[in-house]
Amino acid sequence: MKFFIFFFFIPVFYTNAQIDSIFISDFNDALKVSADFYTSPLQYDSKDWITFSSVVGLTALSTLADKEVKNYSQNNQSKFVNNFLTLINIID
């Protein structure tokens, strides 16, 4: 019986040590990725800045049209689409 208990608890303790080291490794990887994310703009070249500026500019322009698009879609509703979206909400 002592033999069985001895070999039963060794894998449990060994596994716990592995889980701790995996957690620490994952935490360190998350910190590294976060640092890379926040420092990546320092490594942008001109093409990257043009792409970034284009995305920000198009997003800003689309927010200017948001109210008109909302009003248009609210004024031009159809019964079929309303029923279809109600059905989708029931399924979700």
Beta strands, then each sheet from edge to edge (+ up, - down):
end
